[in-house]
Amino acid sequence: MADAKIRLHAGDLPAGLSFPNGVAIDTETLGLNPHRDRLCLVQLSSGDGNAHLVKFDGESYAAPRLKALLADKAVLKIFHFARFDVAVLQNYLGVETEPIYCTKIASKLARTYTDRHGLKDLCSELLGVELSKQQQSSDWGAPELTESQLAYAASDVLHLHALKARLDEMLAREGRAGFAAAAFNFLPERAKLDLAGFQDSDIFAH
């Protein structure tokens, strides 16, 4: 969305925001270990083409309005690879995020004809949108983020509502919507298992 409006906020969401159609959420961290690598940025979108980015300084994670939104059971939270984001949000903000929809899980259940379930692949195939991943490994803890970083961060949430709509159609067509719902409901517990040290263990294996 070339004309997307990106709003950067320090430490919390501004007052007065509402997400009646659910909120798309993503995070940026200094790595992929939620115990070691701090949460730097939380991106949110209502699916209207605009993005709100909450930047953390690494010292304060009070963020009362963001926490209230994450815990609000009346607002659906749409992620891509929710397992990681939910664990990071729980570890740094101390809040359990629910209810959840994960486009990566939905894709794995609905798009069994491919093993390409990344956000870039989904946007390309289902929406005809090409995402740039050039800033994926940049320094999100920098005091000032570049315009390229902000655009990249926003792009990770701007399309999740549209992807959910397409994936819901595919899940229903293949009779797998129930599987998806059960997997989404388990995600908060999966995040707790990751934080407890079971991230590499298949507890259902023999």
N, C-alpha and C positions, 0 to 999 in steps of 0.2 A: 504494500500500500504506500505508494510514493508520497501521498499527501497526508500521511498519518501525523497526528500531533503527539509529540512526546513531551511529557511533563516530568521533570526530575524533582524529587522531594527528599529532604534530609531527615532521616530517622523515623518517619511515619507517614501515613497517608493524610491528606488534608481532610478537614471535616466536610461533611455534606455529600460525599460520594455514595452512589448506590449502584448495585449490580443486579438488576431484576432478572436478567437472562443468564445468570451465572457469571463467574469471573474466571478468566484464563490467567494462570499463574506460572511463572518460571523463576528460577534463582540463578545467580552467578556467585561462584565461590572461588577460593584460591586453589582448588584441587578437588579431588573426588573422594576424599576421606573426611566424613562429617565431624570426626573427633579432632582432626588436625587442622583442616582447612576452613578458615572462617567464612561465614556468610557475608557477602559484600553488597549484594543487590537483590531486590525482589521486584519482578516486573508483573504488572497486572493490566488486563484489558477487559472491557465489558463486551467486546465484539463489535464495537462501533467504529473501529478504525483508529482509535486513540489508545495510547499506552501511558500508564503511570508507573514510574520507576522510583522505588524507595531505596536510597543509598544509606548504608550503615558505615560508621567510622571504625568499627571493631571494638569500641568501648561500651557503647550503650545500645541495648536492644529492647528498650522499653516498649515503644511502638504500640500503644494501647488500641488505636483504631485498626491497625493492621491485624493485631491479635484477635480482636473482636470479630473481624470479618472472617478470618480463618476458622474460628470456632463456631460461626453462625451456621447452624444446621439447616437453615432455610435457603442458604445460598450454595449452589453447586460450584465446586472448584474444579476447573478443567486443566489438566497437566499433560505434558508429554514426558514420559518416564517419571511418573509420580513417586515411585519408590524412593528415589534419591531426594527429590525436593521435599517430600513430606518428612523424611528423616532429618534433613538439615533444618527445616523450620521447627521441628520438634526440639532439636538439640539446642538451637540458639534462641528461639523465642519462647520455648517451654509451652507450646500449645499444640494440641492434637487437631489436625486439619481434617474436616469432614463436612459434608459428603464429597466424594471424589469421583472424577471421571478421568481415565488415562487413555490418551489417544494411541500410545504405544501398545498397550495391552489390547485395546480394541482392534488395532491393526493386525496384531499377531493372531487374533482369533478370526478375523474376517478375511484377511489377505494372505491366506495360506499358499497362494501361488507364487510367493516371493519370500526371500529372507531379508529384504530391504525395508526396514521399519523405522528408519531415522526420520526426523521431522522434515529434513530437506527432501527426502524421497516421497513422503506423503504429500507435501505441498505441491511437488512437481506433478505427480500422477493424478491426484484427486482434485486439485484446484488450478493446475496450470500456472503455479507461482514458483519462481526460481529464487531460492534463498541463498544468500552469501554466508559462508561460515568462516570467513577470514579472521574474524575477531574472537573466535571461540576460545583460543588459548591465551588471550591477552591478560594483562595485569588488572584485575577487577578491584584490587585494593588500592589503586592509585588515588591520590587526593582529588585529582580532577580527571574525569572520564572524557575521552575524545568523542567527537560527533559520530565517528564510525562505530565506536563501542556502544553508544546510546542507540543508534539505528539497529545494530545487530541485536542488542538486548530486547528492543521492542519487537523486532520481527519474530522472536520466539513465542510471543503471545498473541500477536495480531490475527493469526489465522486459525487458532485452536477452535473457536466456535464453529467456523465453517467446516473444519475437518470433522468435528464431532457429528455434525449433521450428516455428512457423507458416510461416515463410519457406522452411524446408527442404522442407516438404510441397508448397508451391507450386512451388519450383524443380524438384523431382522430377516433379511432375505435368506441367510444361511441358518437361521434358527439358533443363533448363538448369543442372543442378547442376555439370556439368563446366566450363561457362563461369565459374560463380561461383568454383569452386575455383582455376582458373587466375588469375582476377583477384585473389583473396586472396593467392595466392603471390607475385604481382608487387608487392603493396603496399609492402613494405620498400624495393624499388628505386624505386618511384614517390616515396616519401618522400625518398629520397636525391636524386633529381632535383629535387624542390622545394627542398631545402636548397642545392643547387648552382646555383639560379637559373633552373631550367627550369619553374617552377610555371605559367607562362602559355603554355607552348609545347606544341603537339601534335607530338611527335616522329614520329608515324605519318602525319602529313599530307604531301601532295605538296610 
